[in-house]
Amino acid sequence: MPFSTLRGFRDYPPPDAAARAEIRRRMRAVAHRCGYQELETPSVESLDLFRVKSGGDIEEQVWGFDDKGGREVALIPETTPGLARVFAERAKAEPLPVKWVTLSKLWRYEEPQAGRSREFSQVNFDILGVPGIEAEADILATAALALDEVGGDGLYIFRVSDRHFAEGLGRSVGARDLLLFFHALDRRSKVTEREFVADLQRSGLTPDGVSALQAILTAAGEGVPATDVDQFVTRWDSPGLPPPGPEGLGRLRALSTRVVKLGLGDRVLFDPTIVRGLAYYTSTVFECYARKGESRALFGGGRYDHLIELFGGPPTPAVGLAIGDQTLELLLRGAGRWPEGDPALDTYVVSATPEFASEAAAWAQRLRVAGISADSDLMGRSMSRQLREAARRRARRALIVGPQEAARGVVLERDLGTGAQRELAPDEVLPRA
């Protein structure tokens, strides 16, 4: 009986599995370089953990079930609740700020589509304990380094805004239902202009309010570069936005100045339509988009200053960002920058005759012990086919052992790039201490 993967799940055979591992390796290295410590949480948690953060609606997406003890548990759909639980348990002993990176496999029962599957991986960067925009700037700078490191340099742009600014903006144009107003802004790029106007009207905007908002969005265009944010938002200084708009404006100004200092001025835009759908975001929000191509967000994040308290911890400012593997793969493949996969082999040891197969294997093992990647034939192939296999494995060199070499007490080294050959004494094959 033939079997296949379940809908929404994928196999990753060679070389894709190794390419994905390489992406994770590079991102982990960047995180450590930027001072983030690694956190790992269980793949199965109490279902109530996710209800605390997201309410009962989470059960529509979660892979939940009763365990053998009759407890409601779930395969984790995100890492933030687990992170919050860990920090709440350790808060009294944890020196601030906390900078954590998590690399996790997650599960959500969603409709599969391009860039979205039911099993996926995420890299999360989180900073806890920093109330100012220094944390947001550090998160964005770290994410930029991580994306550049995996081949995304020049392919992406960060769009930032602030929920307090959006609230003040909504009040200034007459929104009576701010949640509906946020929903309208969030959907703007996904619907027609007529549908957008209908969404705004449902939030309470009059035709004059709709016109006023559209003028602001038109002025913002495709986004205001970080270098120009101060000039753009000056229009609201007098008479000013209704509260808490001015607080949001202050954060946006400070964040823009900071990211320019960090060298991110070419990849951070202020976009008033960015509000993020999750209710727990408290002020700064950001999303990452491809510079070219479809307009769907690659990933996002923001500030969640009240979440730790929900899990029994002390009031703790926090900001985080999550990079998903599916959309990142689409971005890199579309640009022809997906990693090759398994690294090239340094040395392939070739046996000139079948009698020297065990000698070739012994040399391969000596090289491995010395820290050099090496392999030899396990299939009883001819010398010419072994050399073809060495080329397929992208080996730097072949070491040839056989009766002629043994008679002279040497090993023949062939450079597989140039074809140049030389004889080596046995003590010249391994690196010297």
Number of C-alpha atoms within 10 A of each C-alpha: 2 3 5 8 8 8 10 17 14 13 9 10 8 11 13 16 14 17 19 19 14 18 23 19 13 16 23 20 14 21 25 14 12 16 13 20 16 15 15 14 16 10 16 15 18 17 22 15 19 24 14 14 19 15 11 12 10 18 16 11 14 22 20 21 14 12 10 7 6 8 11 14 19 23 19 26 25 20 22 20 23 22 18 23 20 17 21 20 13 12 17 10 8 11 9 11 14 17 24 20 24 22 21 20 18 20 21 24 16 15 11 14 9 8 16 17 19 21 17 19 19 20 21 24 25 25 24 22 17 17 16 13 20 14 23 27 21 20 24 23 17 20 23 20 19 24 22 17 15 20 18 19 14 12 17 19 20 25 25 27 26 30 25 22 26 25 23 24 25 27 21 17 19 22 24 15 15 18 15 17 26 23 18 23 21 18 19 17 13 12 13 11 11 9 14 20 19 14 21 27 20 16 21 19 24 15 13 11 19 19 14 16 19 13 12 13 15 11 12 19 11 12 19 21 20 25 20 15 22 18 10 17 17 12 11 14 10 7 7 16 23 16 15 16 22 18 16 22 26 15 19 24 21 17 23 26 19 19 23 17 12 13 11 21 17 14 20 25 24 26 22 22 22 23 30 23 12 12 11 15 22 19 22 25 23 27 23 23 20 19 14 10 9 9 11 14 14 23 18 20 25 28 27 21 20 17 24 25 15 16 19 13 19 15 14 18 21 27 27 25 26 24 21 22 21 17 18 20 18 15 24 18 13 12 12 10 13 20 20 14 16 17 15 16 18 17 26 30 29 32 26 20 14 14 11 17 22 14 17 24 20 15 24 23 17 15 20 15 12 13 11 16 17 23 24 24 22 10 8 12 17 15 16 11 13 22 24 12 17 25 18 11 17 18 23 17 24 25 25 21 23 20 13 12 16 12 8 10 13 20 23 21 21 20 15 18 11 9 10 10 14 11 17 15 13 12 10 11 17 16 10 7 4
